[in-house]
């Protein structure tokens, strides 16, 4: 993983200064674009108000996983 990667970022309309890395890291912008719709759909499952968020793809200096990847890595298997 690079020090700078692409992430899908969500911003709430009621709190524009709050930015959340929804999904990522992606090595290319094209990879993030290919996952954008699925990432938005998954964010809405986690938080229904996410349907009102503004989503952008941004290249940032970060090595942390996005919210969706973080939650998936901690998910319990279905019984």
Secondary structure in CASP SS format (residue, H / E / C, confidence):
PFRMAT SS
TARGET T0000
AUTHOR 0000-0000-0000
METHOD secondary structure of the structure
MODEL  1
X C 1.00
X C 1.00
X C 1.00
X E 1.00
X E 1.00
X E 1.00
X E 1.00
X E 1.00
X E 1.00
X E 1.00
X E 1.00
X E 1.00
X C 1.00
X C 1.00
X E 1.00
X E 1.00
X E 1.00
X E 1.00
X E 1.00
X E 1.00
X E 1.00
X E 1.00
X E 1.00
X E 1.00
X E 1.00
X E 1.00
X C 1.00
X C 1.00
X H 1.00
X H 1.00
X H 1.00
X H 1.00
X H 1.00
X H 1.00
X H 1.00
X H 1.00
X H 1.00
X H 1.00
X H 1.00
X H 1.00
X H 1.00
X H 1.00
X H 1.00
X H 1.00
X H 1.00
X H 1.00
X C 1.00
X H 1.00
X H 1.00
X H 1.00
X H 1.00
X H 1.00
X C 1.00
X E 1.00
X E 1.00
X E 1.00
X E 1.00
X E 1.00
X E 1.00
X E 1.00
X E 1.00
X C 1.00
X C 1.00
X C 1.00
X C 1.00
X C 1.00
X H 1.00
X H 1.00
X H 1.00
X H 1.00
X H 1.00
X H 1.00
X H 1.00
X C 1.00
X C 1.00
X C 1.00
X C 1.00
X C 1.00
X C 1.00
END
